[in-house]
């Protein structure tokens, strides 16, 4: 992974923490509460810990590489921009995307590995028909003598998995049945989910809980502010989608489970009427001074999970919540 991609992810985390701190401070002022040191977020400390977790995940869990920033001059970057060489856009945007592309080129020139480049940025990396790499970039590979077989571009991780990963792995249908029936030795998914419930709660609190609420309540056109998870019940109705055999006696498991979630959140006066007609609304407080309403909503949702289980050590080495 290019180091710049990691830095972008860390910066987004910092921005979300800053927004959360601003929301907490605003609510304290609204309620005329003296600012508390307990409510203050150690933003730089949390950002550092988040960065360390990401680096450990990439370098240790996935045995990956973090590619350094490319050695390219400002003059060369400006020339690419002025000539509108992709991934620079017609408006001149694309500085960081260009650094990502130059990082990839540098690695391809120095190593003989194959690269799978996963990006949903269709405007700046993909061809107009969305069937492959943009002509500018494909020509650049050709000029440098990099054959197409060494570089593939994919729109998302799902297309990469379908095209590359799944074709190389053995689907274990018998193991699927055993996990579904809770008869698989050394791993019970219901127990795993109960043990990792705190991770699910943390994920829901840090990765766009507003989008999660809108998606699972059908209130997509009505915004909610500063949602807080109060309770969750589950897991139940666990369904195993697939089990794939990995090297070193490991299993990749994809599964889902149903939960009931109860959130506290705030909505504006334009939204409250629709929420009051909804069976999802559990409580509503009177309108506050800033024109918002504090509400409590409850709903059922199916959450998707993936995990990597080491059959030799009998340990779950990786647990992710990609579908929340």
Steps between C-alpha positions, in 0.01 A plus 500: 500500500633850419587688819291794378185282510568418865558868576168590333315243711662630819411858408133406441499338845642822650229708328221272629638522855515880474137513383397275789681725749329808354160330531566410865609857577192642327267274701674598823449868418136434407437326830703766685737233630850601601752342260628178652847356464331159475317606184816634335641265237875456483492542124873470429533203735206319339632581151841355589342180635279471189802538275691235695203259471482552123874449458487181708203373298680559169851392597431219747151359441518516120881489456464804274728784400470875551653661192685830562412828331635513143816686411355753257579869470251784533586599144400157367172514691423847368571385143256209542240740637540756222478232231195349680678167513283257699430461781497883499155622399409782262455728801850422628393278788680174557822575689468212746363263236806576289729423793320166541547425129870593508545277806355208305720574197810517718421162654429338162832626365703372796322170569369210292179444700150525359280784626124518545393864515158544662336840450146628455631830358367437150548859379875515546627142477256311279440516126183671374328165447601389854654182362859566597771747581483851350691535171749747652596253771496191278735676256729590789525134597575404141774764465668366812481144367259377766285224354125493566515167683691666784240769561124461540246761604179423690209726596460354851610218728200290400600495133860422601388212721271360231764523228813402688456370851202266479622328185814393688333379816306188578142550616436278800129424484516242779658752737227749409238251615687424825538866589135564415392216731752591775667159473839622373774410746685787672289785357144603579391814315239604756763484776746690281250781439419530868871519581557764231187705573709790628679515163167519318386779732826688442465453123146638502615796705794590275395413143209717392220395739270757335521312169439172686180638658370649176569180306327268744203722591405611149543864605759568231377851426498613863823577678576412860761670716753355745341152535600302808453123533310430822428126476539206266343155525636197320648326322228284347421347161866441417554412133829374356555618142829325421815346641824513300817308569809718545864394524647388834181321613293817518135558408342816364139514625230735372177512703221725624280536808188692596492752786258745654653846544380791712649842422460842654532783249379848408285605205377836374141628489466405131568134583319450829151464345608205289680338792186539713306303240760223505466187712877522560467802730518398866535837677501869409592796722355851463658733247828651626612861474689435175190355332602134517328203662674227697354163402560133573448254215516122484534275196618159382797470266713225350874559537767333287829371642819335380760317703816296454522191722829319556418130529846421634503750788117505530506881507297755308779710350287759325148630560343767279161671470494605133122507463398739779 
